[in-house]
Amino acid sequence: MIDTHCQSKPKPSRKTIIILLLLVPMTAWSQIDPNPDGIGIYFDTDATSVVTTAQTGDFVQAYLIGTNMSHLGNLYVWESYVWTSYVGQQSPYIHGEPYNAFNTAMNMPGTPGWSFVALVYPEPPLPVQEITLLASLTIFIEDASVPVGLFVSSYSNYSFSGYGPEYPMYPSSGSSTLPVAMVNGETPVASETSTLESVKALYRDATR
């Protein structure tokens, strides 16, 4: 008599894996940027949502988030610059407020870009974590028919004292020329890349 409990389970075929992957909703692959020292704009505080929709005249809530920072401590100062795509005369406005910090950068309300030189208050401290909320952002949508890309500067950095050293943060899209998030547009390149990498990882695990 064959002991069926001792038999190894058959591995799924490649065709089965591909079909199953195609059935998984795209939103299930949303995930935090896996790279160290990332910075991005997200529509949730878990750093998973990078695409949203809005109507003309809406104010969209977003968050500037540092992810997987490789140096640990309580932030003293951090710097970054965020901006929106500009299409013709339809320039979506952006406004930012840092968490537990005072922004010393000069900004004009109702502009498509916002600078941060954020000095963190002594109390409460702002510790670096896997997901570090740096600032809240508000984007005004002037024309819902125009997709709005959100960008982060590649010159972003953070420090634990006023004397350095300064540690760089890198846009979650991989480049300051690529949007890290979109309003009324397609999924940013970085999210599509992460999705592809997730598919590859699932495929490798299933075929081992």
C-alpha positions in Angstrom: 0.0 0.0 0.0 1.3 3.4 -0.9 1.5 5.9 1.9 0.0 9.0 0.3 1.0 11.2 3.2 4.7 10.7 2.4 4.3 11.6 -1.3 5.7 15.0 -2.3 3.2 17.5 -3.6 3.5 18.1 -7.4 4.9 21.5 -8.3 2.5 23.8 -10.2 3.2 24.0 -13.9 4.4 27.3 -15.4 1.1 27.7 -17.2 -0.8 27.4 -13.9 1.5 30.0 -12.2 1.0 32.5 -15.0 -2.8 32.1 -15.0 -2.8 32.5 -11.2 -0.7 35.6 -11.4 -3.0 37.2 -14.0 -5.9 36.6 -11.7 -4.3 38.5 -8.8 -5.6 42.1 -8.6 -3.0 44.7 -9.4 -3.6 46.4 -6.1 -2.5 43.3 -4.2 1.0 44.0 -5.4 1.2 47.5 -4.0 4.1 47.6 -1.6 6.6 49.8 0.1 9.7 50.7 -1.9 12.1 47.8 -1.0 15.3 49.9 -1.6 17.2 51.5 1.2 16.9 55.3 1.9 13.9 55.8 -0.3 11.7 58.9 -0.4 8.4 59.1 -2.2 4.9 60.6 -2.2 2.0 58.3 -1.3 -1.7 58.6 -0.8 -1.7 56.5 2.4 0.5 56.4 5.5 1.5 52.8 4.9 3.5 53.9 1.8 1.6 51.5 -0.6 -0.7 53.8 -2.6 0.8 55.8 -5.5 -2.2 56.3 -7.8 -5.5 58.1 -7.1 -8.3 59.9 -8.8 -9.8 63.4 -8.2 -12.3 65.8 -9.6 -11.7 69.4 -10.8 -11.4 71.6 -7.7 -10.5 68.8 -5.3 -7.8 69.0 -2.7 -5.9 65.7 -2.7 -4.2 64.6 0.6 -0.8 62.9 0.2 2.3 62.1 2.3 6.0 62.6 1.8 7.5 59.4 3.3 11.0 58.2 3.9 11.3 54.4 3.6 13.9 51.8 4.8 16.4 54.4 6.0 19.7 52.7 6.5 20.8 54.9 9.4 18.9 54.9 12.7 18.3 57.7 15.1 16.1 60.8 15.8 16.0 63.1 12.9 17.4 66.6 13.4 17.0 68.0 9.9 15.9 66.8 6.5 15.7 68.4 3.1 13.7 67.7 0.0 11.9 69.4 -2.8 8.6 68.1 -4.3 6.7 69.4 -7.4 3.9 68.6 -9.8 4.0 68.2 -13.5 3.1 71.3 -15.5 0.9 71.0 -18.6 0.1 74.2 -20.4 -1.6 76.7 -18.1 -3.1 74.0 -15.9 -0.6 74.0 -13.0 -1.8 72.0 -10.0 -0.9 73.7 -6.7 1.0 71.9 -3.9 1.4 72.8 -0.2 3.5 70.9 2.4 3.7 70.8 6.2 6.5 68.8 7.9 5.7 66.5 10.9 7.1 67.7 14.2 9.3 70.2 12.4 9.6 73.8 11.3 10.2 74.4 7.6 12.8 77.1 7.1 12.5 77.0 3.3 10.8 79.9 1.6 7.7 78.9 -0.4 5.0 80.9 -2.1 1.4 79.5 -1.7 -0.3 78.3 -4.8 2.9 77.1 -6.6 3.6 73.8 -8.4 6.6 73.1 -6.2 7.4 73.0 -2.5 10.8 73.1 -0.7 11.6 71.6 2.6 14.5 72.3 5.0 12.8 70.8 8.0 14.2 71.4 11.5 12.7 68.7 13.8 11.4 70.0 17.2 13.2 68.6 20.3 9.9 67.2 21.6 8.6 64.9 20.5 11.5 63.4 18.6 11.1 62.0 15.1 12.7 58.6 15.0 13.7 56.9 11.8 11.6 53.9 11.1 10.8 51.5 8.2 8.2 54.1 7.3 9.0 57.6 8.4 6.3 60.2 7.8 8.1 63.4 6.9 5.4 65.7 5.7 1.7 66.0 4.7 1.0 67.4 1.3 -2.1 69.0 -0.3 -2.5 69.1 -4.0 -5.1 71.2 -5.6 -6.5 69.8 -8.9 -7.3 72.6 -11.3 -8.3 70.4 -14.2 -9.3 66.7 -13.7 -8.8 66.0 -17.4 -5.0 66.6 -17.0 -3.0 63.8 -15.4 -0.8 65.1 -12.5 2.6 63.6 -11.9 4.2 64.1 -8.5 8.0 64.3 -8.3 10.7 64.2 -5.6 14.2 65.7 -5.9 17.2 63.5 -6.0 19.0 65.9 -3.7 16.9 64.9 -0.7 18.9 64.1 2.5 18.6 63.6 6.3 20.8 64.1 9.3 20.8 63.4 13.1 22.6 66.6 14.0 23.2 70.1 12.8 26.8 69.2 11.9 26.1 66.2 9.7 26.8 63.8 8.2 24.0 64.1 5.7 22.6 60.9 4.3 21.0 60.9 0.9 17.4 59.7 0.1 16.5 58.5 -3.3 13.2 59.0 -5.2 11.1 55.8 -5.1 10.7 56.0 -8.9 14.4 55.7 -9.3 14.9 59.1 -10.8 13.8 62.7 -10.1 12.7 62.8 -13.8 10.1 60.0 -13.2 6.9 60.6 -11.2 6.7 58.9 -7.8 2.9 59.2 -7.7 0.1 60.1 -10.1 -3.3 61.8 -9.8 -5.7 60.8 -12.7 -3.0 59.0 -14.5 -1.3 55.7 -15.1 0.7 53.8 -12.5 4.2 55.3 -12.1 7.1 53.3 -13.6 8.5 52.3 -10.2 5.2 50.6 -9.2 5.2 48.7 -12.5 8.8 47.6 -11.9 8.0 46.5 -8.4 5.0 44.5 -9.8 7.3 42.7 -12.3 9.8 41.9 -9.6 7.0 40.5 -7.4 5.9 38.3 -10.3 9.4 37.1 -10.7 9.7 36.3 -7.0 6.4 34.4 -6.9 7.5 32.5 -10.0 10.8 31.6 -8.5 9.3 30.5 -5.2 6.7 28.3 -7.0 9.1 26.5 -9.2 11.8 25.7 -6.6 
